[in-house]
Amino acid sequence: MGGTGTVGAAAARALTERGHAVRVLSRHAPEYPVDLVTGEGLERALAGADVVIDAAGGTRKVLVDGTQRLLRAERAAGVQHHIGVSIVGIDRVGGPYYKLKLEQEAAIRDGGVPWTILRATQFHPFVAAIFAKSAKLGVVPSLGAPMQPVDPREVGRTLAVAAEAAPTFTIAEFTGPEVVSVRELAKRWRTATGSHAVPLPLPASRALRAGGLTSATAPHGTVTFDDYLAAA
């Protein structure tokens, strides 16, 4: 689910490469269009499915109501494993979207389908897109708060491995290989892109400054933000 998005597409590719039959589900998927808000397309898309990876994003109607609707359809279809994609630090750092992700995790735990949740740090393309968007206004955000961005392809491969394994009924984490301040990430982005946008100092919450969006103990990938920028 969400198989045309950044990490959903990466997981679909990884599973296909590993020899699995994969159905890409999203509102605009050519073969299996699914609308989590209405439930349209779910019954057909889930028929005979063993595992569902839910990488969809959006509003409450998708993240919470849609997840509950998806899980009901999975129960009816006999799905054996639901894998939710979440975000490292949502229980430490506030904000409306993170609160919705926590509600989504609760829905998965209570959904009646054996489950695994994988929390990942911010994806390299997401971080770069924030800088690119703000640079159109002539500035890039500059914070001392640390981040640990990760390559979505590595997250996709981690999800594929989880799909091949039994449900763990636990929340796992996967991060990028290095912890770097937003200020430094913005500097590297400006250097790599040749942007003349000016750093804009911004305040950060205590939780962010304390590393709320990072993990010192989680398994991590090898692709750095610099690697991503060089290949972009």
Residue pairs with C-beta under 8 A, 6 or more apart in sequence:
1 8
1 25
1 26
1 34
1 36
1 52
1 53
1 54
1 55
1 56
1 70
2 8
2 25
2 26
2 54
2 55
2 56
2 57
2 85
3 9
3 11
3 12
3 22
3 23
3 24
3 25
3 26
3 29
3 55
4 24
4 26
4 28
4 29
5 26
5 55
5 56
5 57
6 123
6 125
6 126
6 152
7 55
7 85
7 120
7 123
7 152
7 155
7 156
7 159
8 24
8 26
8 53
8 55
8 56
8 85
9 24
9 156
10 152
10 153
10 155
10 156
10 157
10 159
11 53
11 55
11 155
11 156
11 157
11 159
11 160
11 163
12 22
12 24
12 156
13 153
13 156
14 153
14 156
14 157
14 159
14 160
15 22
15 160
15 163
16 22
18 160
18 164
20 160
20 163
20 164
23 31
23 32
23 45
23 49
24 31
24 32
25 32
25 33
25 34
25 41
25 45
26 33
26 34
26 56
27 33
27 34
27 35
32 41
32 44
32 45
33 40
33 41
34 40
34 41
34 42
34 45
35 41
36 42
36 56
36 58
36 61
36 62
36 65
36 66
36 67
36 69
36 70
37 61
37 62
37 65
37 66
39 69
39 73
42 69
42 70
42 73
43 73
43 76
43 77
46 52
46 73
46 74
46 76
46 77
46 79
47 77
48 77
49 74
49 77
49 79
50 79
50 80
50 81
51 79
51 80
51 81
51 82
51 83
51 163
52 70
52 74
52 79
52 81
52 82
52 83
52 113
53 83
53 85
53 159
53 163
54 67
54 70
54 82
54 83
54 84
54 85
54 108
55 85
55 159
56 62
56 63
56 66
57 63
58 66
59 100
60 100
60 103
63 100
63 101
63 103
63 104
64 100
64 103
64 104
64 107
67 84
67 104
67 107
67 108
67 111
68 107
68 111
71 82
71 107
71 108
71 111
71 112
71 113
72 111
74 82
74 111
74 113
75 111
75 112
75 113
79 113
80 113
80 114
80 167
81 113
81 114
81 115
81 116
81 163
81 166
81 167
82 108
82 111
82 113
82 114
82 115
82 116
82 167
83 115
83 116
83 117
83 118
83 159
83 162
83 163
84 104
84 105
84 108
84 115
84 116
84 117
84 118
85 117
85 118
85 120
85 155
85 159
86 101
86 104
86 105
86 117
86 118
86 119
86 120
86 171
87 98
87 101
87 119
87 120
87 121
87 122
88 119
88 120
88 121
88 148
88 173
88 175
88 213
88 214
88 215
88 218
89 98
89 119
89 121
89 207
89 212
89 213
89 214
89 215
90 98
90 99
90 101
90 102
90 105
90 119
91 102
92 207
92 210
92 212
93 205
93 207
93 208
93 212
93 213
94 205
94 207
105 117
105 171
108 115
108 117
109 115
114 166
114 167
114 169
115 167
115 169
116 162
116 165
116 167
116 168
116 169
116 170
116 172
117 170
117 171
117 172
118 155
118 158
118 159
118 162
118 171
118 172
118 173
118 174
119 171
119 172
119 173
119 174
120 150
120 155
120 158
120 173
120 174
120 175
121 147
121 148
121 149
121 150
121 174
121 175
121 176
121 213
121 214
121 215
122 147
122 148
122 149
122 150
122 213
123 149
123 150
123 151
123 152
123 155
124 149
124 150
124 151
124 152
124 176
124 223
124 225
124 228
124 229
125 152
125 228
126 149
127 147
127 149
127 185
127 189
127 225
128 189
128 228
128 229
128 232
130 141
131 140
131 141
131 185
131 186
131 189
131 190
131 195
131 197
132 193
134 140
134 141
134 197
134 200
135 193
135 195
135 197
137 197
138 197
138 198
139 197
139 198
139 199
139 200
140 186
140 189
140 190
140 195
140 197
140 198
140 199
140 200
141 182
141 186
141 199
141 200
141 202
142 182
142 183
142 186
142 199
142 200
142 201
142 202
143 181
143 182
143 183
143 201
143 202
143 203
143 204
143 208
144 181
144 182
144 183
144 204
144 209
145 181
145 182
145 204
145 205
145 208
145 209
145 211
145 213
146 179
146 180
146 181
146 182
146 211
146 213
146 214
147 179
147 180
147 181
147 182
147 185
147 213
147 214
148 175
148 176
148 178
148 179
148 180
148 213
148 214
148 215
148 220
149 176
149 180
149 185
149 225
149 228
150 174
150 175
150 176
150 220
150 221
150 223
151 176
151 221
151 223
151 227
151 228
153 223
154 174
154 221
154 222
154 223
155 174
155 221
158 174
158 219
162 168
162 172
172 218
173 215
173 218
173 219
174 218
174 219
174 220
174 221
175 214
175 215
175 218
175 219
175 220
175 221
176 220
176 221
176 223
176 224
176 225
177 220
177 221
177 222
177 223
177 224
178 224
178 225
179 211
179 214
180 188
180 225
182 204
183 199
185 225
186 199
187 199
188 225
188 226
188 229
189 195
189 225
189 229
190 196
190 197
192 226
192 229
192 230
192 232
193 229
205 212
